[in-house]
Amino acid sequence: MAINFDKALGIHPYALQARVQRSEILAGNLANVDTPGYLARDYDFKSVLTNLETQLNQSTGGRLPELEMHSLYRVPFQASKDGNTAELGVEQAKFNNNAMNFQSSLTFLNMRIQGLQKVIDGR
């Protein structure tokens, strides 16, 4: 009996990939906190996952869903004189939150893989 890994692993590998890309965006925001005129970017993670789930459900196999992430500019809580919209505290909090969510997604994926290993071993 063949195992369909796309169905077995679900959305978790794609969620990890999206988290990695989001961490790159947030790291860029952190690196540019002091850059005049820099506009902080982010994206709506929930809409990315919803889009991925739709693609996975409509997929007939053989074609992997594409990760479509559209960067959005963030509105700052406090305006800056130099036009920079990246705020150190906000960016750090979002980066840390994304890191925790990455770890959660990795844990879910690991549990799925362990479950598959048990099935393969016949336990």
DSSP file (Angstrom, degrees, kcal/mol; ACC not computed):
  #  RESIDUE AA STRUCTURE BP1 BP2  ACC     N-H-->O    O-->H-N    N-H-->O    O-->H-N    TCO  KAPPA ALPHA  PHI   PSI    X-CA   Y-CA   Z-CA
    1    1 A M              0   0    0      0, 0.0     2,-0.2     0, 0.0     0, 0.0   0.000 360.0 360.0 360.0 128.5    0.0    0.0    0.0
    2    2 A A        -     0   0    0      1,-0.0     2,-0.5     2,-0.0     0, 0.0  -0.578 360.0-135.9 -86.0 144.6    1.4    3.4   -1.0
    3    3 A I        -     0   0    0     -2,-0.2     2,-1.0     4,-0.0     3,-0.1  -0.879   6.6-144.1-101.1 127.6    1.5    6.3    1.3
    4    4 A N     >  -     0   0    0     -2,-0.5     4,-2.5     1,-0.2     3,-0.2  -0.802  14.6-169.3 -89.3 102.5    0.5    9.7   -0.1
    5    5 A F  H  > S+     0   0    0     -2,-1.0     4,-2.8     1,-0.2     5,-0.3   0.822  81.0  60.6 -67.5 -31.3    2.8   12.0    1.8
    6    6 A D  H  > S+     0   0    0      1,-0.2     4,-1.2     2,-0.2    -1,-0.2   0.929 113.5  37.1 -60.2 -43.6    1.0   15.2    0.6
    7    7 A K  H  4 S+     0   0    0     -3,-0.2    -2,-0.2     2,-0.2    -1,-0.2   0.875 117.3  52.2 -74.7 -37.0   -2.2   14.0    2.3
    8    8 A A  H  < S+     0   0    0     -4,-2.5    -2,-0.2     1,-0.2    -3,-0.2   0.886 117.2  36.4 -68.1 -39.0   -0.4   12.4    5.3
    9    9 A L  H >< S-     0   0    0     -4,-2.8     3,-1.1     1,-0.2    -1,-0.2   0.695  92.7-174.1 -89.1 -19.6    1.6   15.5    6.1
   10   10 A G  T 3<  -     0   0    0     -4,-1.2     4,-0.3    -5,-0.3    -1,-0.2  -0.297  56.9 -26.4  66.4-142.2   -1.1   18.0    5.3
   11   11 A I  T 3> S+     0   0    0      1,-0.2     4,-2.4     2,-0.1     3,-0.5   0.553 110.0  96.7 -86.2  -9.4   -0.5   21.7    5.3
   12   12 A H  H <> S+     0   0    0     -3,-1.1     4,-2.2     1,-0.2    -1,-0.2   0.850  80.8  50.2 -57.7 -43.1    2.3   21.5    7.9
   13   13 A P  H  > S+     0   0    0      0, 0.0     4,-1.9     0, 0.0    -1,-0.2   0.896 114.2  46.9 -62.1 -36.1    5.3   21.6    5.4
   14   14 A Y  H  > S+     0   0    0     -3,-0.5     4,-2.5    -4,-0.3    -2,-0.2   0.862 108.9  54.2 -72.2 -35.9    3.8   24.6    3.6
   15   15 A A  H  X S+     0   0    0     -4,-2.4     4,-2.4     2,-0.2    -1,-0.2   0.900 108.1  50.6 -63.3 -40.2    3.1   26.3    6.9
   16   16 A L  H  X S+     0   0    0     -4,-2.2     4,-2.3    -5,-0.2    -2,-0.2   0.928 110.0  49.4 -62.4 -44.3    6.8   25.9    7.8
   17   17 A Q  H  X S+     0   0    0     -4,-1.9     4,-2.2     1,-0.2    -2,-0.2   0.911 111.6  48.7 -61.7 -42.4    7.9   27.3    4.5
   18   18 A A  H  X S+     0   0    0     -4,-2.5     4,-2.3     1,-0.2    -1,-0.2   0.883 110.0  52.0 -65.1 -38.4    5.5   30.3    5.0
   19   19 A R  H  X S+     0   0    0     -4,-2.4     4,-2.3     2,-0.2    -2,-0.2   0.890 108.5  51.1 -64.7 -39.2    6.9   30.9    8.5
   20   20 A V  H  X S+     0   0    0     -4,-2.3     4,-1.7     2,-0.2    -2,-0.2   0.936 111.6  46.8 -63.4 -45.8   10.5   30.9    7.2
   21   21 A Q  H  X S+     0   0    0     -4,-2.2     4,-1.7     1,-0.2    -2,-0.2   0.877 111.9  50.9 -65.1 -36.6    9.6   33.5    4.5
   22   22 A R  H  X S+     0   0    0     -4,-2.3     4,-2.7     1,-0.2    -1,-0.2   0.888 106.4  54.7 -67.8 -37.2    7.8   35.6    7.1
   23   23 A S  H  X S+     0   0    0     -4,-2.3     4,-2.4     1,-0.2    -1,-0.2   0.864 106.2  52.7 -64.5 -33.6   10.8   35.5    9.4
   24   24 A E  H  X S+     0   0    0     -4,-1.7     4,-1.9     2,-0.2    -1,-0.2   0.906 110.5  47.2 -65.6 -41.2   12.9   36.8    6.6
   25   25 A I  H  X S+     0   0    0     -4,-1.7     4,-1.8     2,-0.2    16,-0.3   0.934 114.5  46.1 -64.3 -46.2   10.5   39.7    6.1
   26   26 A L  H  X S+     0   0    0     -4,-2.7     4,-2.4     1,-0.2    -2,-0.2   0.863 110.0  53.8 -67.1 -35.7   10.4   40.5    9.8
   27   27 A A  H  X S+     0   0    0     -4,-2.4     4,-2.5     2,-0.2    -1,-0.2   0.885 107.0  52.7 -64.5 -37.6   14.2   40.2   10.1
   28   28 A G  H  X S+     0   0    0     -4,-1.9     4,-1.2     2,-0.2    -2,-0.2   0.891 108.1  50.6 -63.1 -39.3   14.4   42.8    7.3
   29   29 A N  H  < S+     0   0    0     -4,-1.8     3,-0.4     1,-0.2    -2,-0.2   0.926 111.3  48.1 -62.5 -44.4   12.2   45.0    9.3
   30   30 A L  H >< S+     0   0    0     -4,-2.4     3,-1.2     1,-0.2    -2,-0.2   0.898 109.6  52.5 -63.0 -40.5   14.3   44.6   12.3
   31   31 A A  H 3< S+     0   0    0     -4,-2.5     3,-0.3     1,-0.3    -1,-0.2   0.759 113.1  45.3 -67.2 -23.6   17.5   45.3   10.4
   32   32 A N  T >< S+     0   0    0     -4,-1.2     3,-1.4    -3,-0.4    -1,-0.3   0.104  72.0 116.7-109.0  22.0   16.0   48.5    9.0
   33   33 A V  T <  S+     0   0    0     -3,-1.2    -1,-0.2     1,-0.3    -2,-0.1   0.840  86.6  38.5 -58.1 -33.5   14.6   50.0   12.2
   34   34 A D  T 3  S+     0   0    0     -3,-0.3    -1,-0.3    -4,-0.2    -2,-0.1   0.313  88.3 112.9-101.3   8.4   16.9   53.0   11.9
   35   35 A T  S X  S-     0   0    0     -3,-1.4     3,-1.8     1,-0.1    51,-0.2  -0.725  71.5-122.3 -85.0 117.7   16.8   53.4    8.1
   36   36 A P  T 3  S+     0   0    0      0, 0.0    47,-0.2     0, 0.0     3,-0.1  -0.336  92.5  10.0 -59.9 134.2   15.0   56.7    7.3
   37   37 A G  T 3  S+     0   0    0     45,-1.0     2,-0.2     1,-0.3    46,-0.1   0.454  87.4 149.0  79.5   1.4   12.0   56.2    5.1
   38   38 A Y    <   -     0   0    0     -3,-1.8    47,-2.6    -6,-0.2     2,-0.6  -0.491  38.0-145.8 -71.3 135.9   11.9   52.4    5.4
   39   39 A L        -     0   0    0     45,-0.2    45,-0.1    -2,-0.2    36,-0.1  -0.913  15.7-127.8-106.0 117.5    8.4   50.9    5.3
   40   40 A A        -     0   0    0     -2,-0.6    34,-2.6    34,-0.3     2,-0.3  -0.366  28.4-158.0 -64.5 137.6    7.8   47.9    7.5
   41   41 A R  E     +A   73   0A   0    -16,-0.3     2,-0.3    32,-0.2    32,-0.2  -0.795  23.6 145.9-117.9 159.8    6.4   44.9    5.6
   42   42 A D  E     -A   72   0A   0     30,-2.1    30,-4.0    -2,-0.3     2,-0.3  -0.926  28.8-132.8-166.9-177.7    4.4   41.8    6.6
   43   43 A Y        -     0   0    0     -2,-0.3     2,-1.0    28,-0.2    28,-0.1  -0.977  30.5 -97.1-147.5 162.5    1.7   39.6    5.2
   44   44 A D     >  -     0   0    0     26,-0.4     4,-1.6    -2,-0.3     3,-0.2  -0.693  33.5-169.6 -83.4 101.7   -1.5   38.1    6.4
   45   45 A F  H  > S+     0   0    0     -2,-1.0     4,-2.4     1,-0.2     5,-0.2   0.857  82.3  57.1 -63.3 -37.8   -0.5   34.5    7.5
   46   46 A K  H  > S+     0   0    0      1,-0.2     4,-2.4     2,-0.2    -1,-0.2   0.901 106.6  48.5 -62.3 -41.0   -4.1   33.3    7.9
   47   47 A S  H  > S+     0   0    0     -3,-0.2     4,-2.2     2,-0.2    -1,-0.2   0.860 109.6  53.3 -69.0 -33.1   -5.0   34.2    4.3
   48   48 A V  H  X S+     0   0    0     -4,-1.6     4,-2.3     2,-0.2    -2,-0.2   0.935 111.9  44.9 -64.1 -45.8   -1.8   32.5    3.0
   49   49 A L  H  X S+     0   0    0     -4,-2.4     4,-2.8     2,-0.2    -2,-0.2   0.891 111.7  52.2 -65.7 -39.5   -2.8   29.3    4.9
   50   50 A T  H  X S+     0   0    0     -4,-2.4     4,-2.1     2,-0.2    -1,-0.2   0.921 110.8  48.1 -61.3 -43.8   -6.4   29.5    3.7
   51   51 A N  H  X S+     0   0    0     -4,-2.2     4,-2.2     2,-0.2    -2,-0.2   0.904 112.1  49.5 -62.7 -42.3   -5.2   29.8    0.1
   52   52 A L  H  X S+     0   0    0     -4,-2.3     4,-2.8     2,-0.2    -2,-0.2   0.912 109.3  51.3 -63.8 -43.4   -2.9   26.9    0.6
   53   53 A E  H  X S+     0   0    0     -4,-2.8     4,-2.4     1,-0.2    -1,-0.2   0.904 109.7  50.5 -60.8 -41.3   -5.7   24.7    2.1
   54   54 A T  H  X S+     0   0    0     -4,-2.1     4,-1.7     2,-0.2    -1,-0.2   0.926 112.0  47.3 -61.7 -44.9   -7.9   25.5   -0.9
   55   55 A Q  H  X S+     0   0    0     -4,-2.2     4,-1.2     1,-0.2    -2,-0.2   0.904 112.1  49.9 -64.1 -41.2   -5.1   24.6   -3.3
   56   56 A L  H  < S+     0   0    0     -4,-2.8    -1,-0.2     1,-0.2    -2,-0.2   0.896 111.3  48.7 -64.4 -39.7   -4.4   21.3   -1.4
   57   57 A N  H  < S+     0   0    0     -4,-2.4    -1,-0.2     1,-0.2    -2,-0.2   0.815 115.8  43.4 -70.0 -30.4   -8.1   20.4   -1.4
   58   58 A Q  H  < S+     0   0    0     -4,-1.7    -1,-0.2    -5,-0.2    -2,-0.2   0.592  89.5 111.5 -90.0 -11.8   -8.5   21.1   -5.1
   59   59 A S     <  -     0   0    0     -4,-1.2     3,-0.1    -3,-0.2     5,-0.0  -0.376  51.5-162.1 -67.4 137.1   -5.2   19.4   -6.1
   60   60 A T        -     0   0    0      1,-0.3    -1,-0.1    -2,-0.1    -4,-0.1   0.270  54.5 -92.0-100.2   9.6   -5.6   16.2   -8.1
   61   61 A G  S    S+     0   0    0      2,-0.3    -1,-0.3    -5,-0.1     3,-0.1   0.037 102.8  62.7  96.6 153.6   -2.0   15.1   -7.3
   62   62 A G  S    S+     0   0    0     -3,-0.1     2,-0.5     1,-0.1    -3,-0.0   0.202  89.7  84.0  82.8 -17.4    1.2   15.6   -9.1
   63   63 A R        -     0   0    0      0, 0.0    -2,-0.3     0, 0.0    -1,-0.1  -0.965  69.6-145.7-125.0 119.1    1.1   19.4   -8.7
   64   64 A L        -     0   0    0     -2,-0.5     2,-0.0     1,-0.1    -8,-0.0  -0.553  27.5-107.6 -80.3 143.6    2.3   21.1   -5.6
   65   65 A P        -     0   0    0      0, 0.0     2,-0.4     0, 0.0    -1,-0.1  -0.370  32.4-122.0 -67.6 149.7    0.4   24.2   -4.4
   66   66 A E        -     0   0    0     -2,-0.0     2,-1.0     1,-0.0   -11,-0.1  -0.752  15.8-124.5 -95.9 140.6    2.2   27.5   -4.8
   67   67 A L        -     0   0    0     -2,-0.4     2,-0.8     2,-0.0   -18,-0.1  -0.736  28.8-168.2 -85.3 105.0    2.9   29.7   -1.8
   68   68 A E        +     0   0    0     -2,-1.0     2,-0.5   -20,-0.2   -17,-0.1  -0.846  11.4 172.0-100.6 110.0    1.4   33.0   -2.7
   69   69 A M        -     0   0    0     -2,-0.8     2,-0.7   -26,-0.0   -24,-0.1  -0.968  14.6-164.8-122.0 120.7    2.5   35.7   -0.3
   70   70 A H        -     0   0    0     -2,-0.5   -26,-0.4   -26,-0.1     2,-0.1  -0.911  21.4-131.6-107.4 116.3    1.6   39.3   -1.0
   71   71 A S        -     0   0    0     -2,-0.7     2,-0.3   -28,-0.1   -28,-0.2  -0.385  22.2-164.0 -67.4 138.2    3.6   41.7    1.1
   72   72 A L  E     -A   42   0A   0    -30,-4.0   -30,-2.1    -2,-0.1     2,-0.4  -0.904  19.6-120.6-119.1 151.1    1.6   44.4    2.9
   73   73 A Y  E     -A   41   0A   0     -2,-0.3     2,-0.3   -32,-0.2   -32,-0.2  -0.778  29.9-129.7 -92.0 137.3    3.0   47.6    4.4
   74   74 A R        -     0   0    0    -34,-2.6   -34,-0.3    -2,-0.4    -1,-0.0  -0.649   8.6-130.6 -91.0 140.3    2.3   48.0    8.1
   75   75 A V        -     0   0    0     -2,-0.3     2,-0.0   -36,-0.1     4,-0.0  -0.776  32.1-125.0 -85.3 125.9    0.8   51.1    9.6
   76   76 A P        -     0   0    0      0, 0.0     3,-0.2     0, 0.0    10,-0.1  -0.327   1.6-138.1 -73.7 154.5    2.9   52.2   12.6
   77   77 A F  S    S+     0   0    0      1,-0.3     2,-0.4     8,-0.2     8,-0.0   0.830  97.2  29.5 -74.4 -33.9    1.4   52.7   16.1
   78   78 A Q  S    S-     0   0    0      7,-0.1    -1,-0.3    -3,-0.0     2,-0.0  -0.991  90.5-121.6-131.7 125.6    3.5   55.8   16.5
   79   79 A A        -     0   0    0     -2,-0.4     2,-0.3    -3,-0.2     6,-0.1  -0.325  24.0-140.4 -66.7 145.1    4.6   58.0   13.6
   80   80 A S    >   -     0   0    0      4,-0.2     3,-1.0     1,-0.1    -1,-0.1  -0.823  10.9-134.2-107.3 146.4    8.3   58.6   13.0
   81   81 A K  T 3  S+     0   0    0     -2,-0.3    -1,-0.1     1,-0.2    -2,-0.0   0.837 106.9  49.5 -66.0 -33.0    9.9   61.9   12.0
   82   82 A D  T 3  S-     0   0    0      2,-0.1   -45,-1.0    -3,-0.0    -1,-0.2   0.393 116.7-109.5 -91.0   4.7   12.0   60.2    9.4
   83   83 A G    <   +     0   0    0     -3,-1.0     2,-0.4     1,-0.3    -2,-0.1   0.496  69.4 143.6  84.5   3.4    9.2   58.3    7.8
   84   84 A N        -     0   0    0      1,-0.1    -1,-0.3   -47,-0.1    -4,-0.2  -0.632  30.9-171.2 -78.3 130.0   10.3   54.9    9.0
   85   85 A T        +     0   0    0    -47,-2.6     2,-0.6    -2,-0.4    -8,-0.2   0.415  52.9 105.1-102.8   1.3    7.4   52.6    9.9
   86   86 A A        -     0   0    0    -48,-0.5     2,-0.5   -54,-0.2   -48,-0.1  -0.733  53.4-164.1 -84.5 122.8    9.4   49.8   11.6
   87   87 A E     >  -     0   0    0     -2,-0.6     4,-2.9     1,-0.1     5,-0.3  -0.935  16.7-139.6-111.1 127.0    9.1   49.9   15.4
   88   88 A L  H  > S+     0   0    0     -2,-0.5     4,-2.6     1,-0.2     5,-0.2   0.897  99.7  44.6 -53.5 -52.3   11.7   48.0   17.3
   89   89 A G  H  > S+     0   0    0      1,-0.2     4,-2.2     2,-0.2    -1,-0.2   0.899 115.6  47.5 -62.0 -42.2    9.3   46.6   20.0
   90   90 A V  H  > S+     0   0    0      2,-0.2     4,-2.5     1,-0.2    -1,-0.2   0.925 113.5  47.4 -65.2 -45.3    6.6   45.7   17.5
   91   91 A E  H  X S+     0   0    0     -4,-2.9     4,-2.5     1,-0.2    -2,-0.2   0.900 112.1  49.9 -65.5 -40.6    9.0   43.9   15.1
   92   92 A Q  H  X S+     0   0    0     -4,-2.6     4,-2.6    -5,-0.3     5,-0.2   0.920 112.0  48.2 -63.3 -43.1   10.7   42.0   18.0
   93   93 A A  H  X S+     0   0    0     -4,-2.2     4,-2.4    -5,-0.2    -2,-0.2   0.921 113.7  46.1 -64.1 -44.1    7.3   40.8   19.3
   94   94 A K  H  X S+     0   0    0     -4,-2.5     4,-2.3     2,-0.2    -1,-0.2   0.892 113.1  50.1 -66.5 -39.1    6.1   39.7   15.8
   95   95 A F  H  X S+     0   0    0     -4,-2.5     4,-2.2     2,-0.2    -2,-0.2   0.932 113.1  45.8 -64.2 -45.9    9.4   38.0   15.1
   96   96 A N  H  X S+     0   0    0     -4,-2.6     4,-2.3     2,-0.2    -2,-0.2   0.899 112.5  50.7 -64.4 -40.9    9.3   36.1   18.4
   97   97 A N  H  X S+     0   0    0     -4,-2.4     4,-2.3     1,-0.2    -1,-0.2   0.913 110.8  49.1 -62.1 -43.0    5.6   35.2   17.9
   98   98 A N  H  X S+     0   0    0     -4,-2.3     4,-2.3     1,-0.2    -2,-0.2   0.885 109.3  52.8 -64.3 -38.4    6.5   33.9   14.4
   99   99 A A  H  X S+     0   0    0     -4,-2.2     4,-2.1     2,-0.2    -2,-0.2   0.904 109.9  48.0 -64.1 -41.4    9.4   31.8   15.9
  100  100 A M  H  X S+     0   0    0     -4,-2.3     4,-2.0     2,-0.2    -2,-0.2   0.909 112.3  48.8 -65.2 -41.2    7.1   30.2   18.4
  101  101 A N  H  X S+     0   0    0     -4,-2.3     4,-2.4     2,-0.2    -2,-0.2   0.854 108.5  54.5 -67.3 -33.8    4.5   29.4   15.8
  102  102 A F  H  X S+     0   0    0     -4,-2.3     4,-2.5     2,-0.2    -1,-0.2   0.932 107.9  49.6 -61.2 -45.8    7.3   28.0   13.6
  103  103 A Q  H  X S+     0   0    0     -4,-2.1     4,-2.2     1,-0.2    -2,-0.2   0.887 110.2  50.7 -62.2 -39.1    8.2   25.7   16.5
  104  104 A S  H  X S+     0   0    0     -4,-2.0     4,-2.4     2,-0.2    -1,-0.2   0.925 110.9  48.0 -63.9 -44.8    4.6   24.6   16.9
  105  105 A S  H  X S+     0   0    0     -4,-2.4     4,-2.4     1,-0.2    -2,-0.2   0.891 111.1  51.4 -62.7 -39.0    4.3   23.8   13.2
  106  106 A L  H  X S+     0   0    0     -4,-2.5     4,-2.4     2,-0.2    -1,-0.2   0.888 109.0  50.8 -65.1 -39.1    7.5   21.9   13.4
  107  107 A T  H  X S+     0   0    0     -4,-2.2     4,-2.3     2,-0.2    -2,-0.2   0.922 110.4  48.8 -64.0 -44.8    6.2   19.9   16.3
  108  108 A F  H  X S+     0   0    0     -4,-2.4     4,-2.0     2,-0.2    -2,-0.2   0.916 112.5  48.4 -60.7 -43.3    3.0   19.0   14.5
  109  109 A L  H  X S+     0   0    0     -4,-2.4     4,-2.4     1,-0.2    -2,-0.2   0.908 110.3  51.6 -63.9 -41.7    5.0   17.9   11.4
  110  110 A N  H  X S+     0   0    0     -4,-2.4     4,-2.5     1,-0.2    -1,-0.2   0.896 108.4  51.5 -61.9 -41.1    7.3   15.8   13.6
  111  111 A M  H  X S+     0   0    0     -4,-2.3     4,-2.1     2,-0.2    -1,-0.2   0.894 109.5  50.1 -63.8 -39.5    4.3   14.1   15.2
  112  112 A R  H  X S+     0   0    0     -4,-2.0     4,-2.2     2,-0.2    -2,-0.2   0.920 111.1  48.7 -63.3 -43.4    2.8   13.3   11.7
  113  113 A I  H  X S+     0   0    0     -4,-2.4     4,-2.4     1,-0.2    -2,-0.2   0.900 110.2  51.1 -65.1 -40.8    6.2   11.8   10.6
  114  114 A Q  H  X S+     0   0    0     -4,-2.5     4,-2.0     2,-0.2    -1,-0.2   0.890 109.1  51.8 -63.0 -38.5    6.4    9.7   13.8
  115  115 A G  H  X S+     0   0    0     -4,-2.1     4,-1.9     2,-0.2    -2,-0.2   0.906 110.0  48.3 -63.4 -41.8    2.9    8.5   13.1
  116  116 A L  H  X S+     0   0    0     -4,-2.2     4,-2.7     1,-0.2    -2,-0.2   0.889 108.2  55.0 -64.5 -38.7    3.9    7.5    9.6
  117  117 A Q  H  X S+     0   0    0     -4,-2.4     4,-2.5     1,-0.2    -2,-0.2   0.897 107.1  50.3 -61.6 -40.0    7.0    5.8   11.0
  118  118 A K  H  X>S+     0   0    0     -4,-2.0     5,-2.7     2,-0.2     4,-0.9   0.895 110.8  49.1 -64.7 -39.8    4.8    3.7   13.3
  119  119 A V  H  <5S+     0   0    0     -4,-1.9     3,-0.5     3,-0.2    -2,-0.2   0.921 112.3  47.8 -64.7 -43.6    2.5    2.7   10.4
  120  120 A I  H  <5S+     0   0    0     -4,-2.7    -2,-0.2     1,-0.2    -1,-0.2   0.904 112.8  48.3 -64.0 -41.2    5.5    1.7    8.2
  121  121 A D  H  <5S-     0   0    0     -4,-2.5    -1,-0.2    -5,-0.2    -2,-0.2   0.628 113.8-120.0 -74.5 -12.7    7.0   -0.3   11.1
  122  122 A G  T  <5       0   0    0     -4,-0.9    -3,-0.2    -3,-0.5    -2,-0.1   0.764 360.0 360.0  80.4  26.2    3.6   -2.0   11.6
  123  123 A R      <       0   0    0     -5,-2.7    -4,-0.2    -6,-0.2    -5,-0.1   0.444 360.0 360.0 -90.8 360.0    3.2   -0.8   15.2
